[in-house]
Amino acid sequence: MEINEPNIITIGQDRLPGWGQSKLPNINQLRDFQAIIYYGNIRTASQALFKTQPAMTKSIQELERILGVSLLSRGPQGMVLTKMGRVFEHRVNTLLNDLERAVDELHQLSQQSQGNVVFGCSHLPALSMLPSLVNKFQEEHPSSNITIIEGQLCELVTSLRLGRLDFFIGIASPEISMSEFVVEQPINAEFCIIARKDHPLSNCRSLSELQGAKWYFPSTRTGYYKELEKFIFPKGKMSKDAVIYGDSMTIGEQLVLNENYFFIGPKAILGISHVKDLITVIPIKEKLPDALYVLIHRQQYGLTPLAKKLMDEVKAVCLKILSEEN
């Protein structure tokens, strides 16, 4: 009697967790590794994690034994990453961030008002509509934890890619590809030179008349503001041009209102209640390049329910503010 063998579909063992492969590191070992990188030495890392130094050392040794490579070496200033360690660090950061997001998402699904939201924004959203919006959102979701990181996209894009930020609202950087992100309704914003109303140069009609003026620029190496700087100083800064770089809108506001500095920003700033009667636009004939405002989040991973709800509210308000100036 002939016996027919059943059709069997074999799935590669490397596709199934724990099949055909060596033991995987555990979460505590990965957190220990991350802590040593952050603090620079085992002693401080062990104190931060409330562990003994021998326990921390044993944990890292076991991690390296499992992986079969050396991750850390002792340098003159403390522990430093080996070549293999640098490769592994990026994956560990992504893995731990995504795991924390996954756990938080489950908590949010079971209790809609609880959870963590971390997002980045550039100066206009931080200065204008975010304070009242976030305050209202916090009142509606009292158990939520909201963290706002202010900065330009070129400074925050790595955190966005690693999942440390849920989303970003601000000016796009031409150097940064948007292919890995979901871009929500980009909008152009008209920019202008802003000064206090009684500034000595408030009636100037061209950039050439502003030579030797004082300026406050965001401290970014690339992106829109770097291109603006080239536009303002086509021949480069002269010795009499004074430029201060910084990421604090509070300091920038004080420099503009009290120290006769110029600031470049969207016309929407003129609608902010606490400064609209104090500032004015310098009526130069040259038109500054428009800025493209975007709201983006990672394409590969969905937002948690709480993050999506806050992002949708940010998007609605910010688009309204930016659209009103056009």
Secondary structure per residue as TSV (DSSP state, phi and psi in degrees):
chain	resnum	aa	ss	phi	psi
A	1	M	-	360.0	128.1
A	2	E	-	-86.6	130.4
A	3	I	-	-105.4	122.8
A	4	N	-	-87.7	128.1
A	5	E	-	-71.8	137.1
A	6	P	-	-67.8	151.4
A	7	N	-	-70.1	125.9
A	8	I	-	-120.9	126.4
A	9	I	-	-98.4	120.3
A	10	T	-	-99.4	126.1
A	11	I	-	-95.3	132.8
A	12	G	-	-51.7	134.4
A	13	Q	G	-61.8	-28.2
A	14	D	G	-72.8	-5.9
A	15	R	G	-90.0	-14.5
A	16	L	S	-106.0	130.3
A	17	P	T	-55.9	125.7
A	18	G	T	83.1	-1.1
A	19	W	S	-97.4	128.6
A	20	G	S	64.1	25.4
A	21	Q	S	-142.3	163.0
A	22	S	-	-72.2	171.6
A	23	K	-	-58.2	138.9
A	24	L	-	-92.1	152.2
A	25	P	-	-63.4	154.5
A	26	N	-	-98.0	168.9
A	27	I	H	-61.1	-39.7
A	28	N	H	-62.5	-38.6
A	29	Q	H	-64.5	-40.0
A	30	L	H	-67.7	-38.9
A	31	R	H	-67.5	-37.1
A	32	D	H	-63.2	-43.9
A	33	F	H	-59.8	-45.8
A	34	Q	H	-63.2	-40.2
A	35	A	H	-66.5	-40.5
A	36	I	H	-63.9	-39.5
A	37	I	H	-63.5	-43.1
A	38	Y	H	-67.6	-45.8
A	39	Y	H	-90.1	-17.8
A	40	G	S	88.1	-9.9
A	41	N	S	-156.7	159.4
A	42	I	H	-70.1	-36.4
A	43	R	H	-60.7	-51.6
A	44	T	H	-67.5	-38.9
A	45	A	H	-63.4	-41.7
A	46	S	H	-66.2	-37.8
A	47	Q	H	-64.5	-41.3
A	48	A	H	-64.3	-33.4
A	49	L	T	-98.2	7.5
A	50	F	T	57.7	46.3
A	51	K	-	-123.1	163.8
A	52	T	-	-84.4	156.6
A	53	Q	H	-61.4	-43.4
A	54	P	H	-59.4	-38.0
A	55	A	H	-66.7	-39.3
A	56	M	H	-66.8	-43.8
A	57	T	H	-60.9	-44.9
A	58	K	H	-62.3	-39.5
A	59	S	H	-61.5	-45.1
A	60	I	H	-69.2	-38.5
A	61	Q	H	-62.4	-40.6
A	62	E	H	-67.6	-38.1
A	63	L	H	-61.9	-45.5
A	64	E	H	-66.4	-34.1
A	65	R	H	-66.0	-42.0
A	66	I	H	-63.7	-41.5
A	67	L	H	-80.9	-24.3
A	68	G	T	77.5	19.3
A	69	V	S	-140.4	160.9
A	70	S	-	-90.4	128.9
A	71	L	-	-101.9	-31.2
A	72	L	E	-131.8	147.6
A	73	S	E	-136.7	156.0
A	74	R	E	-87.7	121.8
A	75	G	E	-110.4	179.0
A	76	P	T	-63.9	-26.0
A	77	Q	T	-105.1	9.5
A	78	G	E	127.3	-159.8
A	79	M	E	-79.4	135.8
A	80	V	E	-127.8	154.5
A	81	L	E	-75.8	139.0
A	82	T	-	-79.4	178.6
A	83	K	H	-59.5	-44.8
A	84	M	H	-66.7	-35.7
A	85	G	H	-62.8	-38.7
A	86	R	H	-65.5	-38.6
A	87	V	H	-64.9	-44.3
A	88	F	H	-70.2	-34.6
A	89	E	H	-58.4	-44.7
A	90	H	H	-59.5	-44.3
A	91	R	H	-67.1	-39.1
A	92	V	H	-63.4	-45.4
A	93	N	H	-59.8	-44.5
A	94	T	H	-64.1	-45.0
A	95	L	H	-61.2	-48.7
A	96	L	H	-67.2	-38.7
A	97	N	H	-62.8	-44.4
A	98	D	H	-67.8	-35.4
A	99	L	H	-65.9	-43.2
A	100	E	H	-62.5	-39.6
A	101	R	H	-65.0	-40.6
A	102	A	H	-63.1	-44.8
A	103	V	H	-64.0	-42.8
A	104	D	H	-64.4	-37.4
A	105	E	H	-63.9	-40.1
A	106	L	H	-63.4	-41.2
A	107	H	H	-62.7	-40.1
A	108	Q	H	-67.9	-37.7
A	109	L	H	-65.7	-32.9
A	110	S	H	-83.6	-29.6
A	111	Q	S	-137.9	94.9
A	112	Q	T	-57.6	-26.4
A	113	S	T	-90.4	-2.0
A	114	Q	-	-107.5	153.9
A	115	G	E	140.0	177.3
A	116	N	E	-114.4	138.6
A	117	V	E	-131.6	126.4
A	118	V	E	-125.8	122.3
A	119	F	E	-140.1	159.2
A	120	G	E	-109.8	154.5
A	121	C	E	-154.1	153.9
A	122	S	-	-90.1	-171.5
A	123	H	H	-67.5	-44.2
A	124	L	H	-59.9	-51.4
A	125	P	H	-58.4	-39.0
A	126	A	H	-66.2	-34.4
A	127	L	H	-84.6	-32.3
A	128	S	T	-101.1	-76.6
A	129	M	T	-96.1	-16.4
A	130	L	H	-69.8	-41.2
A	131	P	H	-54.3	-50.8
A	132	S	H	-70.4	-36.6
A	133	L	H	-64.6	-47.3
A	134	V	H	-66.9	-37.0
A	135	N	H	-61.5	-44.2
A	136	K	H	-64.2	-41.7
A	137	F	H	-63.2	-41.1
A	138	Q	H	-64.2	-38.4
A	139	E	H	-65.4	-36.2
A	140	E	H	-76.4	-24.9
A	141	H	S	-130.1	73.0
A	142	P	T	-63.2	-20.2
A	143	S	T	-92.8	3.1
A	144	S	E	-83.1	154.1
A	145	N	E	-118.2	116.0
A	146	I	E	-114.3	129.2
A	147	T	E	-122.2	129.1
A	148	I	E	-114.2	125.8
A	149	I	E	-111.0	115.8
A	150	E	E	-91.1	134.5
A	151	G	S	167.3	175.4
A	152	Q	-	-86.2	159.0
A	153	L	H	-58.4	-40.1
A	154	C	H	-62.3	-24.7
A	155	E	H	-86.7	-27.1
A	156	L	H	-107.9	-4.9
A	157	V	H	-63.6	-34.1
A	158	T	H	-64.3	-42.2
A	159	S	H	-64.0	-34.8
A	160	L	H	-67.2	-42.9
A	161	R	H	-65.1	-36.0
A	162	L	T	-81.7	-5.8
A	163	G	T	86.4	9.7
A	164	R	S	-75.1	-22.8
A	165	L	-	-114.7	140.7
A	166	D	S	-76.6	-42.1
A	167	F	E	-158.1	171.7
A	168	F	E	-137.3	139.4
A	169	I	E	-126.4	122.0
A	170	G	E	166.9	-161.0
A	171	I	E	-81.1	131.6
A	172	A	-	-70.4	151.5
A	173	S	-	-111.0	122.0
A	174	P	T	-57.0	-28.4
A	175	E	T	-74.3	-15.6
A	176	I	S	-101.6	122.1
A	177	S	-	-70.6	138.4
A	178	M	-	-96.2	6.1
A	179	S	T	-62.8	-28.2
A	180	E	T	-92.1	1.5
A	181	F	E	-118.4	156.7
A	182	V	E	-91.2	124.3
A	183	V	E	-103.7	120.4
A	184	E	E	-97.7	108.6
A	185	Q	E	42.1	70.8
A	186	P	E	-63.8	150.3
A	187	I	E	-145.0	138.7
A	188	N	E	-79.6	140.6
A	189	A	E	-124.0	133.5
A	190	E	-	-79.3	130.3
A	191	F	E	-105.9	156.1
A	192	C	E	-151.3	169.5
A	193	I	E	-92.1	127.0
A	194	I	E	-115.4	139.4
A	195	A	E	-146.3	170.0
A	196	R	E	-69.9	156.5
A	197	K	T	-62.1	-34.0
A	198	D	T	-101.9	27.9
A	199	H	-	-61.2	138.1
A	200	P	T	-57.0	-25.5
A	201	L	T	-106.6	20.4
A	202	S	T	-66.7	-15.4
A	203	N	T	-105.0	10.4
A	204	C	-	-65.3	145.1
A	205	R	-	-110.8	-4.1
A	206	S	S	-150.1	159.3
A	207	L	G	-61.8	-32.7
A	208	S	G	-62.6	-27.0
A	209	E	G	-78.5	-8.7
A	210	L	G	-99.4	10.3
A	211	Q	T	-61.6	134.8
A	212	G	T	85.0	4.1
A	213	A	-	-76.3	171.2
A	214	K	E	-105.6	135.2
A	215	W	E	-128.9	148.7
A	216	Y	E	-121.0	116.7
A	217	F	E	-117.0	145.7
A	218	P	-	-60.5	144.5
A	219	S	-	-86.4	82.9
A	220	T	-	-129.9	142.0
A	221	R	S	-87.2	-20.8
A	222	T	S	-137.9	179.2
A	223	G	S	92.2	-167.1
A	224	Y	H	-58.9	-46.3
A	225	Y	H	-66.7	-29.0
A	226	K	H	-68.6	-38.6
A	227	E	H	-67.8	-36.0
A	228	L	H	-62.3	-39.9
A	229	E	H	-61.4	-38.6
A	230	K	H	-66.8	-34.7
A	231	F	H	-67.7	-41.5
A	232	I	H	-71.9	-38.3
A	233	F	-	-119.6	72.2
A	234	P	T	-61.2	-25.8
A	235	K	T	-103.6	12.6
A	236	G	-	89.0	159.3
A	237	K	-	-68.4	138.4
A	238	M	-	-91.2	164.9
A	239	S	T	-61.2	-28.1
A	240	K	T	-86.0	-8.8
A	241	D	-	-78.9	128.7
A	242	A	E	-107.9	121.5
A	243	V	E	-128.5	126.6
A	244	I	E	-111.6	133.6
A	245	Y	E	-106.9	139.9
A	246	G	-	-173.2	163.8
A	247	D	S	-112.3	9.3
A	248	S	-	-98.0	117.5
A	249	M	H	-70.6	-27.8
A	250	T	H	-64.7	-46.7
A	251	I	H	-65.2	-42.5
A	252	G	H	-59.4	-42.2
A	253	E	H	-61.8	-42.1
A	254	Q	H	-68.0	-37.8
A	255	L	H	-64.7	-39.6
A	256	V	H	-69.9	-46.0
A	257	L	H	-78.7	-29.2
A	258	N	H	-116.6	-17.9
A	259	E	S	-123.2	13.8
A	260	N	-	63.9	32.3
A	261	Y	E	-87.6	151.3
A	262	F	E	-94.2	149.2
A	263	F	E	-134.3	141.4
A	264	I	E	-104.4	125.1
A	265	G	E	-158.1	175.1
A	266	P	E	-70.5	149.6
A	267	K	G	-60.7	-20.2
A	268	A	G	-60.7	-22.5
A	269	I	G	-60.7	-29.7
A	270	L	G	-65.4	-13.4
A	271	G	G	-95.4	-1.4
A	272	I	-	-73.4	125.9
A	273	S	T	-57.5	-42.9
A	274	H	T	-80.9	-6.0
A	275	V	T	-126.5	-10.5
A	276	K	T	-62.1	-27.7
A	277	D	T	-88.2	-1.1
A	278	L	T	-109.7	-15.8
A	279	I	E	-122.1	163.8
A	280	T	E	-147.0	166.4
A	281	V	E	-98.0	133.1
A	282	I	-	-76.2	120.3
A	283	P	-	-82.0	57.4
A	284	I	-	-72.5	152.9
A	285	K	S	-76.4	-26.5
A	286	E	S	-72.8	137.2
A	287	K	-	-93.7	123.2
A	288	L	-	-71.3	149.8
A	289	P	-	-60.3	139.2
A	290	D	-	-69.3	154.8
A	291	A	E	-107.1	143.7
A	292	L	E	-98.0	113.7
A	293	Y	E	-90.0	134.9
A	294	V	E	-132.6	153.2
A	295	L	E	-119.3	116.5
A	296	I	E	-130.0	154.0
A	297	H	E	-148.8	168.1
A	298	R	E	-65.5	136.6
A	299	Q	S	-75.8	-35.0
A	300	Q	S	-71.6	-31.0
A	301	Y	S	-123.1	137.1
A	302	G	-	-75.3	159.9
A	303	L	-	-78.9	152.1
A	304	T	-	-68.8	158.7
A	305	P	H	-56.0	-42.3
A	306	L	H	-68.0	-41.6
A	307	A	H	-63.5	-41.0
A	308	K	H	-65.7	-40.0
A	309	K	H	-63.5	-45.2
A	310	L	H	-66.5	-40.7
A	311	M	H	-61.6	-42.0
A	312	D	H	-63.0	-37.8
A	313	E	H	-69.9	-40.4
A	314	V	H	-61.8	-44.5
A	315	K	H	-60.3	-46.3
A	316	A	H	-62.3	-45.4
A	317	V	H	-71.2	-44.0
A	318	C	H	-66.2	-41.3
A	319	L	H	-63.4	-36.3
A	320	K	H	-64.2	-45.4
A	321	I	H	-64.3	-46.8
A	322	L	H	-71.4	-30.9
A	323	S	H	-72.1	-30.1
A	324	E	H	-65.9	-23.6
A	325	E	T	-85.0	-14.0
A	326	N	-	-94.7	360.0
